[in-house]
Amino acid sequence: MALRLEIDQDSLMDNDVARQVEFTGEIDGEEREFAVRYAVLKELSGDEPEADALEMFERFSDEIADICVEAAVQRPSANVVVVDEGDLE
């Protein structure tokens, strides 16, 4: 069975200073911290995230969840799994 990320919607936060969306998620019963860089949102949407980063994140949440799972598997010991444009296929 493929791993699936459950995003804690209450933990979603737009960190515009660090230019990333941060959240807590659960993969296979394990809670992990994630940060998705604005560059990922830009690649997925074609637009620069401005005041709408959370809305962009929600719009592409299925794709982002898949990317986050792959990144978490590649970096199992990371305190925060930071997802950037290098994680896109």
C-alpha positions as CSV (number, residue, x, y, z in Angstrom):
1,M,0.0,0.0,0.0
2,A,1.3,3.4,-0.9
3,L,2.1,5.9,1.8
4,R,-0.4,8.8,2.2
5,L,0.1,12.1,4.0
6,E,-2.7,13.4,6.2
7,I,-2.3,17.2,6.5
8,D,-3.4,18.7,9.8
9,Q,-5.4,21.6,8.4
10,D,-5.3,23.5,11.7
11,S,-1.5,23.6,11.6
12,L,-1.2,25.3,8.2
13,M,0.7,28.5,8.4
14,D,2.0,30.9,5.8
15,N,5.5,32.0,6.8
16,D,6.0,34.8,4.4
17,V,9.3,35.8,6.0
18,A,10.8,32.4,5.2
19,R,8.7,32.2,2.0
20,Q,7.1,28.9,2.8
21,V,3.9,27.2,3.9
22,E,4.5,25.2,7.1
23,F,2.3,22.4,8.5
24,T,2.2,19.2,10.5
25,G,1.3,16.0,8.8
26,E,1.0,12.3,9.5
27,I,2.5,9.5,7.4
28,D,1.8,5.9,8.4
29,G,1.0,6.9,12.0
30,E,4.1,9.1,12.3
31,E,3.8,12.9,12.8
32,R,6.2,15.0,10.8
33,E,6.8,18.7,10.3
34,F,6.9,20.1,6.7
35,A,7.7,23.3,5.0
36,V,6.8,23.8,1.3
37,R,8.8,26.6,-0.3
38,Y,7.0,29.3,-2.3
39,A,9.1,28.1,-5.3
40,V,7.1,24.8,-5.3
41,L,3.8,26.7,-5.3
42,K,5.1,28.9,-8.2
43,E,6.1,25.8,-10.2
44,L,2.7,24.1,-9.7
45,S,0.6,27.2,-10.3
46,G,2.7,29.3,-12.7
47,D,2.1,32.3,-10.5
48,E,4.2,33.9,-7.7
49,P,2.6,33.3,-4.3
50,E,1.8,36.7,-2.8
51,A,-1.0,37.0,-0.2
52,D,-2.6,33.8,-1.5
53,A,0.0,31.2,-0.6
54,L,-2.4,29.2,1.6
55,E,-5.0,29.2,-1.1
56,M,-2.5,28.0,-3.7
57,F,-1.4,25.3,-1.2
58,E,-5.0,24.1,-0.9
59,R,-5.6,24.2,-4.6
60,F,-2.6,21.9,-5.2
61,S,-2.8,19.9,-2.0
62,D,-3.0,16.5,-3.6
63,E,0.2,17.0,-5.7
64,I,1.9,18.6,-2.7
65,A,1.0,15.7,-0.4
66,D,2.6,13.3,-2.9
67,I,5.7,15.4,-3.2
68,C,5.9,15.6,0.6
69,V,5.7,11.9,1.1
70,E,8.5,11.3,-1.3
71,A,10.7,14.0,0.4
72,A,9.9,12.5,3.8
73,V,11.0,9.0,2.7
74,Q,14.2,10.5,1.3
75,R,14.9,12.4,4.5
76,P,13.6,10.2,7.3
77,S,15.7,11.8,10.1
78,A,14.9,15.5,9.2
79,N,13.2,17.4,12.0
80,V,11.5,19.5,9.3
81,V,11.0,18.1,5.8
82,V,11.7,21.1,3.6
83,V,10.2,20.7,0.1
84,D,11.7,22.9,-2.6
85,E,11.7,22.9,-6.4
86,G,14.5,20.2,-6.4
87,D,11.9,17.7,-5.1
88,L,9.6,18.2,-8.2
89,E,9.9,15.6,-11.0
